[in-house]
Amino acid sequence: MNTPRAAKPAWNDTVAESGRLRIRHKRRDDALDDYRWRRDPELAQFDGGTPLAASFSEFLRQVEQDLGFADHRRRMFALETPEGLHFGNIMYYNVDAERDSAELGISVAVAAYRGQGLGADAMVTFVRYLWQTLPVRELYLHTLDWNERARRCFQRAGFEETARVVRGEQVFLRMEAKREWWLLWEMEGRFAPPARTPSASEAEVRPS
């Protein structure tokens, strides 16, 4: 059951945020959520993979090893609400200095948080952070061709489809964002949050 869990107070480990979410460094306390999500068949299907088979103790050892060893080629971050509820993860990996590129991945693991635009918000917030901190000019990702919701999410975040990639019996769409174009779109306001529309009750009490 993918129930969000409030994170324990910690030092300010937030790396980027919007009005709706925070992106922070991973903690050992995230391991239980991550283990449950990695064993979820539905989430594994979204990634084109299979559920995790390792025991929790084995998984925790790997988490502790990853937290203790900084790898500039890959890093995972937690997604949480402003109230501190951990609802997913986002990461970069396959950093390639020669190609000036890195691959991205995201999982909105808690079902209650899907379909609200949080994935696109997280991607925009993360990409903005990466352009400032990661020395690359291209970011790319892969999503299954049948996952229309994910495709629309990534398009809203400034990624464009560039190729179809066949892996076994599955077809993935490769989507890319170029630094110069993305920052230009940012200047033009393409990634600004939508204006809030007053509710009917608010409109009724607004003075004429």
N, CA, C and O of each residue as an XYZ file, in Angstrom:
832
protein
N       0.851     -1.189      0.000
C       0.000      0.000      0.000
C       0.882      1.232      0.000
O       1.736      1.364      0.877
N       0.708      2.139     -0.950
C       1.596      3.282     -1.106
C       1.096      4.476     -0.310
O       0.614      5.449     -0.888
N       1.207      4.411      1.007
C       0.763      5.500      1.865
C       1.929      6.435      2.138
O       2.992      5.962      2.541
N       1.777      7.768      1.933
C       2.876      8.683      2.202
C       3.231      8.689      3.673
O       2.373      8.490      4.533
N       4.499      8.919      3.954
C       4.999      8.896      5.326
C       5.744     10.191      5.593
O       6.549     10.630      4.772
N       5.482     10.798      6.731
C       6.146     12.045      7.079
C       7.605     11.771      7.416
O       7.916     10.862      8.186
N       8.493     12.566      6.833
C       9.918     12.402      7.103
C      10.273     13.003      8.457
O       9.615     13.934      8.921
N      11.307     12.472      9.085
C      11.771     13.015     10.354
C      12.502     14.333     10.099
O      13.112     14.509      9.044
N      12.444     15.265     11.066
C      13.179     16.521     10.902
C      14.655     16.243     10.687
O      15.213     15.318     11.277
N      15.283     17.042      9.848
C      16.698     16.843      9.553
C      17.308     18.191      9.234
O      16.607     19.202      9.186
N      18.611     18.207      9.016
C      19.261     19.427      8.557
C      18.658     19.809      7.206
O      18.067     18.971      6.526
N      18.804     21.041      6.832
C      18.176     21.519      5.604
C      18.859     20.883      4.395
O      19.863     21.387      3.893
N      18.296     19.774      3.943
C      18.886     19.029      2.833
C      18.124     19.256      1.538
O      18.282     18.486      0.590
N      17.298     20.300      1.479
C      16.558     20.619      0.263
C      17.499     21.223     -0.773
O      18.292     22.109     -0.455
N      17.412     20.742     -2.013
C      18.259     21.281     -3.082
C      17.463     22.171     -4.028
O      18.038     23.034     -4.691
N      16.148     21.974     -4.101
C      15.303     22.790     -4.977
C      13.861     22.638     -4.499
O      13.508     21.633     -3.882
N      13.039     23.630     -4.786
C      11.648     23.545     -4.375
C      10.776     24.449     -5.229
O      11.239     25.427     -5.816
N       9.503     24.092     -5.278
C       8.486     24.943     -5.872
C       7.441     25.166     -4.789
O       7.636     24.745     -3.648
N       6.348     25.811     -5.123
C       5.327     26.025     -4.115
C       4.626     24.759     -3.680
O       3.975     24.732     -2.636
N       4.756     23.677     -4.496
C       4.001     22.450     -4.234
C       4.848     21.290     -3.753
O       4.306     20.294     -3.274
N       6.161     21.392     -3.868
C       7.002     20.251     -3.516
C       8.425     20.685     -3.211
O       8.838     21.803     -3.518
N       9.164     19.765     -2.598
C      10.593     19.949     -2.350
C      11.353     18.766     -2.931
O      10.853     17.642     -2.965
N      12.565     19.038     -3.385
C      13.499     17.995     -3.806
C      14.659     18.033     -2.827
O      15.298     19.071     -2.656
N      14.930     16.915     -2.191
C      15.979     16.889     -1.164
C      16.882     15.681     -1.346
O      16.569     14.749     -2.087
N      18.017     15.725     -0.646
C      18.930     14.585     -0.647
C      18.254     13.369     -0.014
O      17.372     13.502      0.834
N      18.684     12.195     -0.440
C      18.146     10.961      0.126
C      18.669     10.759      1.543
O      19.758     11.209      1.898
N      17.856     10.067      2.344
C      18.209      9.740      3.723
C      18.058      8.241      3.940
O      17.367      7.560      3.182
N      18.698      7.742      4.962
C      18.542      6.335      5.320
C      17.083      6.037      5.661
O      16.601      4.932      5.413
N      16.384      7.015      6.226
C      14.985      6.823      6.606
C      14.067      6.582      5.414
O      12.946      6.102      5.583
N      14.534      6.913      4.203
C      13.715      6.694      3.011
C      13.672      5.228      2.592
O      12.848      4.841      1.763
N      14.556      4.413      3.162
C      14.733      3.056      2.666
C      13.449      2.227      2.710
O      13.181      1.459      1.786
N      12.659      2.373      3.766
C      11.451      1.560      3.880
C      10.453      1.904      2.770
O       9.874      1.010      2.153
N      10.255      3.215      2.517
C       9.391      3.625      1.400
C       9.921      3.080      0.084
O       9.180      2.481     -0.696
N      11.210      3.294     -0.157
C      11.801      2.892     -1.431
C      11.710      1.391     -1.644
O      11.457      0.928     -2.757
N      11.918      0.630     -0.573
C      11.839     -0.826     -0.686
C      10.426     -1.262     -1.055
O      10.244     -2.116     -1.922
N       9.433     -0.681     -0.404
C       8.038     -1.019     -0.706
C       7.696     -0.663     -2.152
O       7.034     -1.434     -2.847
N       8.155      0.513     -2.602
C       7.855      0.948     -3.966
C       8.562      0.078     -4.999
O       7.996     -0.243     -6.044
N       9.805     -0.300     -4.698
C      10.550     -1.134     -5.649
C       9.946     -2.533     -5.781
O      10.191     -3.210     -6.780
N       9.180     -2.970     -4.818
C       8.540     -4.286     -4.863
C       7.128     -4.230     -5.443
O       6.477     -5.266     -5.579
N       6.654     -3.049     -5.783
C       5.296     -2.860     -6.293
C       5.247     -3.217     -7.782
O       5.941     -2.577     -8.572
N       4.457     -4.209     -8.194
C       4.403     -4.612     -9.608
C       3.951     -3.486    -10.537
O       4.446     -3.370    -11.658
N       3.012     -2.657    -10.075
C       2.523     -1.571    -10.926
C       3.629     -0.561    -11.215
O       3.795     -0.134    -12.357
N       4.380     -0.180    -10.197
C       5.466      0.770    -10.389
C       6.577      0.172    -11.254
O       7.184      0.869    -12.067
N       6.835     -1.122    -11.074
C       7.837     -1.787    -11.903
C       7.410     -1.780    -13.367
O       8.247     -1.646    -14.259
N       6.110     -1.924    -13.615
C       5.604     -1.905    -14.983
C       5.844     -0.548    -15.632
O       6.193     -0.482    -16.810
N       5.660      0.542    -14.877
C       5.909      1.874    -15.415
C       7.365      2.047    -15.837
O       7.658      2.801    -16.766
N       8.282      1.348    -15.157
C       9.705      1.437    -15.479
C      10.142      0.416    -16.519
O      11.294      0.416    -16.953
N       9.220     -0.455    -16.915
C       9.583     -1.506    -17.861
C      10.455     -2.574    -17.246
O      11.200     -3.256    -17.951
N      10.367     -2.728    -15.915
C      11.201     -3.705    -15.232
C      10.377     -4.722    -14.465
O       9.201     -4.938    -14.761
N      11.005     -5.343    -13.478
C      10.346     -6.336    -12.639
C      10.493     -5.922    -11.181
O      11.449     -5.226    -10.838
N       9.575     -6.329    -10.320
C       9.665     -5.963     -8.899
C      10.955     -6.482     -8.262
O      11.479     -7.529     -8.642
N      11.444     -5.735     -7.300
C      12.654     -6.108     -6.568
C      12.429     -7.410     -5.808
O      11.389     -7.600     -5.178
N      13.416     -8.305     -5.872
C      13.301     -9.596     -5.196
C      14.161     -9.686     -3.942
O      13.993    -10.617     -3.153
N      15.080     -8.739     -3.737
C      16.003     -8.799     -2.601
C      15.262     -8.606     -1.282
O      14.170     -8.040     -1.246
N      15.868     -9.082     -0.209
C      15.310     -8.869      1.127
C      15.545     -7.416      1.540
O      16.356     -6.709      0.942
N      14.809     -6.981      2.589
C      14.988     -5.596      3.030
C      16.392     -5.361      3.568
O      16.964     -4.295      3.339
N      16.957     -6.324      4.273
C      18.307     -6.151      4.821
C      19.332     -5.992      3.695
O      20.256     -5.185      3.801
N      19.166     -6.753      2.632
C      20.067     -6.608      1.481
C      19.884     -5.241      0.829
O      20.857     -4.583      0.459
N      18.642     -4.826      0.693
C      18.357     -3.525      0.097
C      18.940     -2.405      0.955
O      19.531     -1.461      0.430
N      18.775     -2.508      2.273
C      19.275     -1.476      3.178
C      20.791     -1.371      3.116
O      21.332     -0.267      3.172
N      21.475     -2.480      3.002
C      22.941     -2.435      2.859
C      23.346     -1.668      1.612
O      24.304     -0.894      1.630
N      22.602     -1.889      0.515
C      22.912     -1.176     -0.722
C      22.631      0.314     -0.569
O      23.396      1.143     -1.062
N      21.543      0.659      0.109
C      21.214      2.066      0.357
C      22.324      2.737      1.157
O      22.772      3.831      0.812
N      22.758      2.089      2.209
C      23.820      2.654      3.052
C      25.117      2.809      2.276
O      25.845      3.785      2.458
N      25.401      1.851      1.415
C      26.599      1.954      0.579
C      26.491      3.140     -0.374
O      27.450      3.893     -0.543
N      25.330      3.308     -0.995
C      25.128      4.422     -1.922
C      25.230      5.765     -1.213
O      25.816      6.706     -1.748
N      24.661      5.862     -0.007
C      24.717      7.112      0.735
C      26.138      7.452      1.180
O      26.490      8.622      1.327
N      26.944      6.421      1.389
C      28.304      6.652      1.858
C      29.320      6.868      0.758
O      30.471      7.210      1.030
N      28.903      6.668     -0.492
C      29.835      6.796     -1.613
C      29.262      7.763     -2.634
O      28.263      7.460     -3.288
N      29.881      8.913     -2.773
C      29.408      9.933     -3.724
C      29.869      9.572     -5.130
O      31.065      9.406     -5.372
N      28.937      9.452     -6.042
C      29.235      9.135     -7.440
C      28.750     10.301     -8.294
O      27.546     10.541     -8.389
N      29.670     11.023     -8.913
C      29.286     12.215     -9.679
C      28.483     11.857    -10.929
O      27.873     12.733    -11.542
N      28.479     10.576    -11.310
C      27.763     10.172    -12.526
C      26.288      9.886    -12.281
O      25.513      9.786    -13.232
N      25.891      9.753    -11.019
C      24.488      9.444    -10.722
C      24.137      9.906     -9.315
O      24.974      9.859     -8.413
N      22.912     10.348     -9.131
C      22.451     10.711     -7.795
C      20.930     10.709     -7.770
O      20.275     11.202     -8.688
N      20.385     10.142     -6.699
C      18.939     10.106     -6.518
C      18.545     11.091     -5.424
O      19.277     11.292     -4.455
N      17.371     11.702     -5.599
C      16.820     12.645     -4.640
C      15.392     12.228     -4.299
O      14.744     11.508     -5.059
N      14.918     12.685     -3.159
C      13.555     12.396     -2.739
C      12.634     13.540     -3.133
O      13.035     14.704     -3.135
N      11.394     13.194     -3.467
C      10.337     14.170     -3.689
C       9.434     14.160     -2.469
O       8.997     13.099     -2.024
N       9.153     15.332     -1.929
C       8.258     15.390     -0.789
C       7.393     16.644     -0.855
O       7.743     17.622     -1.515
N       6.266     16.598     -0.165
C       5.376     17.750     -0.093
C       5.997     18.802      0.826
O       6.941     18.502      1.557
N       5.476     20.033      0.798
C       5.978     21.044      1.737
C       5.836     20.623      3.198
O       6.559     21.115      4.065
N       4.889     19.700      3.470
C       4.699     19.204      4.839
C       5.663     18.075      5.187
O       5.682     17.616      6.329
N       6.459     17.621      4.230
C       7.447     16.598      4.517
C       7.017     15.181      4.226
O       7.635     14.244      4.731
N       5.964     14.984      3.416
C       5.535     13.633      3.060
C       6.283     13.158      1.813
O       6.222     13.798      0.763
N       6.970     12.062      1.934
C       7.782     11.485      0.857
C       6.861     10.759     -0.115
O       6.241      9.762      0.255
N       6.760     11.245     -1.360
C       5.818     10.625     -2.304
C       6.482     10.088     -3.565
O       5.789      9.566     -4.439
N       7.803     10.201     -3.687
C       8.472      9.676     -4.874
C       9.942     10.030     -4.900
O      10.492     10.546     -3.927
N      10.566      9.745     -6.025
C      11.992      9.996     -6.197
C      12.270     10.562     -7.582
O      11.480     10.399     -8.512
N      13.411     11.232     -7.693
C      13.855     11.754     -8.980
C      15.368     11.642     -9.005
O      16.019     11.765     -7.967
N      15.933     11.409    -10.182
C      17.378     11.176    -10.228
C      17.972     11.543    -11.572
O      17.270     11.670    -12.576
N      19.305     11.711    -11.563
C      20.068     11.762    -12.804
C      21.114     10.659    -12.764
O      21.577     10.275    -11.690
N      21.484     10.154    -13.922
C      22.480      9.093    -14.011
C      23.053      9.078    -15.421
O      22.640      9.864    -16.274
N      23.996      8.188    -15.661
C      24.663      8.098    -16.968
C      25.221      9.449    -17.415
O      25.115      9.808    -18.587
N      25.810     10.193    -16.487
C      26.445     11.460    -16.861
C      27.627     11.151    -17.776
O      28.501     10.357    -17.428
N      27.645     11.780    -18.942
C      28.653     11.522    -19.967
C      29.336     12.845    -20.303
O      28.748     13.700    -20.966
N      30.583     13.013    -19.845
C      31.308     14.264    -20.064
C      31.603     14.497    -21.538
O      31.604     15.639    -21.997
N      31.853     13.426    -22.282
C      32.171     13.580    -23.698
C      30.952     14.044    -24.497
O      31.083     14.853    -25.416
N      29.785     13.541    -24.153
C      28.570     13.916    -24.878
C      27.825     15.068    -24.214
O      26.790     15.510    -24.715
N      28.344     15.557    -23.090
C      27.692     16.664    -22.381
C      26.238     16.339    -22.053
O      25.355     17.177    -22.239
N      25.991     15.129    -21.567
C      24.606     14.715    -21.369
C      24.444     13.923    -20.078
O      25.412     13.434    -19.495
N      23.187     13.814    -19.650
C      22.837     12.986    -18.503
C      21.409     12.507    -18.695
O      20.597     13.182    -19.329
N      21.106     11.330    -18.139
C      19.771     10.754    -18.235
C      19.006     11.011    -16.940
O      19.593     11.036    -15.858
N      17.697     11.202    -17.055
C      16.859     11.471    -15.895
C      15.835     10.362    -15.691
O      15.477      9.644    -16.626
N      15.377     10.238    -14.466
C      14.294      9.316    -14.144
C      13.472      9.891    -13.008
O      13.994     10.620    -12.165
N      12.195      9.569    -12.981
C      11.306     10.062    -11.930
C      10.256      9.008    -11.631
O       9.850      8.246    -12.508
N       9.822      8.978    -10.378
C       8.723      8.095     -9.981
C       7.860      8.828     -8.969
O       8.314      9.150     -7.871
N       6.614      9.091     -9.342
C       5.618      9.549     -8.367
C       4.969      8.272     -7.850
O       4.004      7.769     -8.426
N       5.509      7.765     -6.769
C       5.202      6.409     -6.339
C       3.864      6.291     -5.620
O       3.230      5.237     -5.678
N       3.428      7.331     -4.956
C       2.176      7.285     -4.206
C       1.031      7.642     -5.141
O       0.978      8.752     -5.670
N       0.120      6.706     -5.344
C      -0.948      6.870     -6.337
C      -1.779      8.126     -6.108
O      -2.223      8.752     -7.070
N      -1.996      8.503     -4.859
C      -2.830      9.662     -4.547
C      -2.231     10.964     -5.053
O      -2.929     11.974     -5.145
N      -0.941     10.951     -5.381
C      -0.267     12.164     -5.827
C      -0.098     12.217     -7.341
O       0.521     13.146     -7.860
N      -0.636     11.238     -8.050
C      -0.559     11.267     -9.512
C      -1.747     12.022    -10.082
O      -2.775     12.179     -9.424
N      -1.593     12.488    -11.322
C      -2.679     13.164    -12.003
C      -2.951     14.569    -11.507
O      -4.016     15.120    -11.787
N      -2.002     15.173    -10.764
C      -2.170     16.517    -10.231
C      -1.148     17.502    -10.797
O      -1.089     18.656    -10.372
N      -0.346     17.041    -11.756
C       0.686     17.898    -12.306
C       1.958     17.955    -11.496
O       2.857     18.734    -11.813
N       2.057     17.135    -10.441
C       3.255     17.163     -9.601
C       4.471     16.616    -10.332
O       5.593     17.056    -10.083
N       4.259     15.655    -11.237
C       5.389     15.111    -11.985
C       6.030     16.172    -12.858
O       7.253     16.309    -12.868
N       5.218     16.926    -13.593
C       5.760     17.992    -14.441
C       6.405     19.076    -13.596
O       7.465     19.592    -13.950
N       5.772     19.427    -12.477
C       6.336     20.430    -11.568
C       7.693     19.969    -11.059
O       8.645     20.748    -11.031
N       7.788     18.697    -10.652
C       9.051     18.158    -10.156
C      10.127     18.171    -11.240
O      11.279     18.514    -10.974
N       9.746     17.793    -12.465
C      10.723     17.772    -13.553
C      11.244     19.167    -13.858
O      12.451     19.356    -14.009
N      10.353     20.146    -13.950
C      10.787     21.523    -14.223
C      11.708     22.013    -13.116
O      12.749     22.609    -13.394
N      11.339     21.771    -11.876
C      12.148     22.209    -10.740
C      13.510     21.530    -10.744
O      14.528     22.160    -10.458
N      13.523     20.241    -11.070
C      14.778     19.476    -11.086
C      15.669     19.906    -12.244
O      16.873     20.091    -12.065
N      15.088     20.065    -13.430
C      15.879     20.475    -14.598
C      16.487     21.849    -14.365
O      17.652     22.078    -14.691
N      15.711     22.757    -13.807
C      16.235     24.096    -13.495
C      17.437     23.985    -12.558
O      18.441     24.673    -12.744
N      17.332     23.126    -11.564
C      18.442     22.902    -10.623
C      19.656     22.300    -11.322
O      20.789     22.699    -11.052
N      19.427     21.340    -12.222
C      20.546     20.678    -12.888
C      21.287     21.611    -13.828
O      22.513     21.532    -13.920
N      20.587     22.490    -14.529
C      21.289     23.423    -15.401
C      22.251     24.299    -14.596
O      23.258     24.763    -15.132
N      21.954     24.525    -13.334
C      22.791     25.366    -12.487
C      23.948     24.604    -11.843
O      24.940     25.207    -11.434
N      23.820     23.283    -11.753
C      24.795     22.514    -10.975
C      25.525     21.424    -11.748
O      26.604     21.000    -11.332
N      24.964     20.961    -12.862
C      25.548     19.848    -13.605
C      26.120     20.365    -14.929
O      25.397     21.009    -15.690
N      27.387     20.103    -15.221
C      28.010     20.655    -16.431
C      27.645     19.871    -17.694
O      28.514     19.260    -18.315
N      26.374     19.887    -18.071
C      25.917     19.204    -19.277
C      25.057     20.171    -20.093
O      24.572     21.175    -19.573
N      24.878     19.856    -21.368
C      24.056     20.688    -22.254
C      22.811     19.951    -22.742
O      21.953     20.537    -23.403
N      22.719     18.665    -22.414
C      21.564     17.889    -22.839
C      21.114     16.966    -21.716
O      21.929     16.296    -21.082
N      19.808     16.939    -21.478
C      19.191     15.991    -20.558
C      18.214     15.142    -21.358
O      17.512     15.653    -22.230
N      18.168     13.861    -21.066
C      17.261     12.993    -21.803
C      16.662     11.959    -20.860
O      17.139     11.769    -19.741
N      15.629     11.307    -21.319
C      14.957     10.279    -20.541
C      14.284      9.301    -21.492
O      14.194      9.548    -22.695
N      13.819      8.201    -20.944
C      13.086      7.203    -21.719
C      11.784      6.881    -20.996
O      11.762      6.711    -19.777
N      10.709      6.800    -21.758
C       9.421      6.413    -21.201
C       8.747      5.437    -22.148
O       8.901      5.544    -23.365
N       8.014      4.500    -21.609
C       7.340      3.505    -22.439
C       6.337      4.171    -23.377
O       5.646      5.112    -22.986
N       6.260      3.688    -24.601
C       5.439      4.362    -25.614
C       3.953      4.355    -25.274
O       3.213      5.199    -25.779
N       3.490      3.421    -24.427
C       2.076      3.363    -24.074
C       1.721      4.286    -22.908
O       0.543      4.471    -22.603
N       2.729      4.866    -22.257
C       2.484      5.687    -21.068
C       2.222      7.134    -21.487
O       3.105      7.988    -21.405
N       1.000      7.390    -21.932
C       0.640      8.713    -22.442
C       0.722      9.781    -21.358
O       1.111     10.914    -21.641
N       0.365      9.444    -20.138
C       0.432     10.423    -19.062
C       1.864     10.894    -18.835
O       2.109     12.088    -18.658
N       2.807      9.959    -18.842
C       4.203     10.326    -18.643
C       4.697     11.179    -19.811
O       5.423     12.152    -19.607
N       4.309     10.817    -21.021
C       4.747     11.585    -22.182
C       4.279     13.043    -22.078
O       5.057     13.967    -22.319
N       3.008     13.244    -21.720
C       2.490     14.608    -21.584
C       3.207     15.357    -20.461
O       3.479     16.551    -20.580
N       3.506     14.658    -19.385
C       4.234     15.258    -18.275
C       5.587     15.788    -18.735
O       5.957     16.922    -18.428
N       6.318     14.965    -19.468
C       7.655     15.363    -19.898
C       7.602     16.465    -20.958
O       8.483     17.324    -21.003
N       6.592     16.444    -21.794
C       6.431     17.517    -22.766
C       6.189     18.843    -22.065
O       6.738     19.867    -22.471
N       5.374     18.837    -21.017
C       5.129     20.071    -20.265
C       6.397     20.572    -19.591
O       6.542     21.767    -19.337
N       7.314     19.655    -19.301
C       8.572     20.029    -18.654
C       9.660     20.395    -19.657
O      10.805     20.618    -19.264
N       9.321     20.461    -20.963
C      10.279     20.924    -21.959
C      11.050     19.854    -22.695
O      12.054     20.154    -23.341
N      10.599     18.595    -22.613
C      11.272     17.502    -23.316
C      10.522     17.193    -24.611
O       9.292     17.214    -24.659
N      11.297     16.906    -25.658
C      10.702     16.602    -26.955
C      11.136     15.214    -27.406
O      12.280     14.808    -27.200
N      10.207     14.496    -28.025
C      10.487     13.141    -28.507
C      11.487     13.188    -29.655
O      11.323     13.960    -30.599
N      12.529     12.353    -29.568
C      13.564     12.341    -30.600
C      13.786     10.972    -31.233
O      14.343     10.893    -32.328
N      13.365      9.892    -30.575
C      13.612      8.557    -31.132
C      12.743      7.530    -30.425
O      12.230      7.762    -29.330
N      12.594      6.384    -31.087
C      11.939      5.218    -30.486
C      13.013      4.164    -30.274
O      13.788      3.863    -31.182
N      13.055      3.610    -29.085
C      14.100      2.664    -28.703
C      13.445      1.336    -28.333
O      12.585      1.289    -27.454
N      13.849      0.267    -29.000
C      13.286     -1.060    -28.731
C      14.223     -1.813    -27.792
O      15.412     -1.970    -28.070
N      13.667     -2.271    -26.684
C      14.424     -3.078    -25.727
C      13.644     -4.363    -25.499
O      12.650     -4.377    -24.772
N      14.095     -5.431    -26.117
C      13.356     -6.677    -26.030
C      12.017     -6.529    -26.714
O      11.953     -6.223    -27.905
N      10.932     -6.745    -25.961
C       9.585     -6.619    -26.509
C       8.954     -5.269    -26.170
O       7.778     -5.046    -26.461
N       9.710     -4.385    -25.570
C       9.155     -3.104    -25.153
C       9.720     -1.963    -26.001
O      10.872     -2.001    -26.431
N       8.886     -0.954    -26.229
C       9.289      0.209    -27.012
C       9.270      1.437    -26.104
O       8.266      1.739    -25.459
N      10.390      2.127    -26.071
C      10.524      3.338    -25.273
C      10.647      4.544    -26.194
O      11.165      4.439    -27.306
N      10.167      5.688    -25.721
C      10.384      6.953    -26.400
C      11.542      7.665    -25.726
O      11.553      7.843    -24.508
N      12.515      8.071    -26.530
C      13.594      8.910    -26.009
C      13.157     10.361    -26.159
O      12.745     10.790    -27.237
N      13.254     11.114    -25.058
C      12.863     12.515    -25.060
C      14.022     13.342    -24.527
O      14.682     12.945    -23.566
N      14.273     14.494    -25.148
C      15.449     15.289    -24.833
C      15.083     16.743    -24.545
O      14.080     17.265    -25.033
N      15.933     17.378    -23.734
C      15.856     18.819    -23.493
C      17.252     19.385    -23.673
O      18.205     18.903    -23.060
N      17.379     20.409    -24.513
C      18.654     21.076    -24.757
C      18.748     22.317    -23.881
O      17.785     23.073    -23.757
N      19.887     22.518    -23.287
C      20.071     23.613    -22.331
C      19.659     24.967    -22.896
O      18.872     25.681    -22.274
N      20.182     25.332    -24.070
C      19.929     26.661    -24.620
C      18.447     26.879    -24.887
O      17.903     27.927    -24.538
N      17.782     25.891    -25.509
C      16.370     26.024    -25.816
C      15.531     26.068    -24.548
O      14.601     26.866    -24.434
N      15.871     25.199    -23.589
C      15.084     25.132    -22.352
C      15.158     26.458    -21.609
O      14.136     26.957    -21.137
N      16.352     27.038    -21.497
C      16.502     28.302    -20.786
C      15.806     29.444    -21.525
O      15.308     30.380    -20.900
N      15.772     29.364    -22.856
C      15.029     30.360    -23.623
C      13.538     30.254    -23.326
O      12.866     31.261    -23.103
N      13.026     29.020    -23.325
C      11.612     28.813    -22.994
C      11.321     29.284    -21.575
O      10.248     29.826    -21.307
N      12.257     29.082    -20.678
C      12.102     29.537    -19.294
C      11.952     31.059    -19.257
O      11.086     31.584    -18.556
N      12.794     31.764    -20.012
C      12.714     33.222    -20.069
C      11.377     33.683    -20.638
O      10.859     34.729    -20.246
N      10.826     32.916    -21.548
C       9.549     33.266    -22.174
C       8.342     32.923    -21.293
O       7.203     33.236    -21.638
N       8.608     32.277    -20.153
C       7.526     31.959    -19.226
C       6.820     30.654    -19.482
O       5.741     30.418    -18.939
N       7.412     29.788    -20.309
C       6.748     28.528    -20.644
C       6.528     27.643    -19.426
O       5.555     26.891    -19.387
N       7.400     27.714    -18.440
C       7.310     26.813    -17.293
C       6.749     27.492    -16.050
O       6.814     26.938    -14.953
N       6.202     28.682    -16.219
C       5.578     29.360    -15.084
C       4.346     28.595    -14.650
O       3.626     28.074    -15.502
N       4.075     28.506    -13.352
C       2.866     27.790    -12.906
C       1.624     28.491    -13.429
O       1.615     29.717    -13.543
N       0.571     27.740    -13.752
C      -0.657     28.359    -14.262
C      -1.287     29.275    -13.235
O      -1.210     29.030    -12.031
N      -1.914     30.339    -13.727
C      -2.592     31.263    -12.827
C      -3.749     30.555    -12.127
O      -4.451     29.747    -12.734
N      -3.937     30.861    -10.869
C      -4.992     30.211    -10.098
C      -6.328     30.823    -10.446
O      -6.477     32.045    -10.446
N      -7.307     29.976    -10.742
C      -8.654     30.434    -11.051
C      -9.483     30.480     -9.773
O      -9.551     29.477     -9.063
N     -10.121     31.620     -9.451
C     -10.927     31.686     -8.218
C     -12.049     30.666     -8.241
O     -12.625     30.393     -9.294
N     -12.359     30.109     -7.097
C     -13.468     29.168     -6.997
C     -14.789     29.931     -7.125
O     -14.818     31.160     -7.051
N     -15.878     29.187     -7.319
C     -17.192     29.810     -7.455
C     -17.556     30.597     -6.207
O     -18.122     31.686     -6.302
N     -17.229     30.046     -5.020
C     -17.571     30.730     -3.773
C     -16.789     32.029     -3.644
O     -17.324     33.029     -3.165
N     -15.514     32.024     -4.070
C     -14.710     33.229     -4.006
C     -15.247     34.285     -4.949
O     -15.260     35.468     -4.608
N     -15.698     33.873     -6.150
C     -16.216     34.811     -7.127
C     -17.487     35.474     -6.614
O     -17.751     36.639     -6.913
N     -18.275     34.729     -5.841
C     -19.540     35.259     -5.353
C     -19.349     36.384     -4.343
O     -20.147     37.319     -4.291
N     -18.277     36.291     -3.534
C     -18.083     37.293     -2.497
C     -17.159     38.406     -2.928
O     -16.941     39.354     -2.174
N     -16.602     38.310     -4.141
C     -15.690     39.354     -4.600
C     -16.482     40.652     -4.834
O     -17.519     40.619     -5.496
N     -16.013     41.798     -4.300
C     -16.726     43.065     -4.481
C     -16.704     43.485     -5.937
O     -15.720     43.249     -6.639
N     -17.795     44.115     -6.405
C     -17.905     44.560     -7.800
C     -17.187     45.889     -7.986
O     -17.166     46.429     -9.092
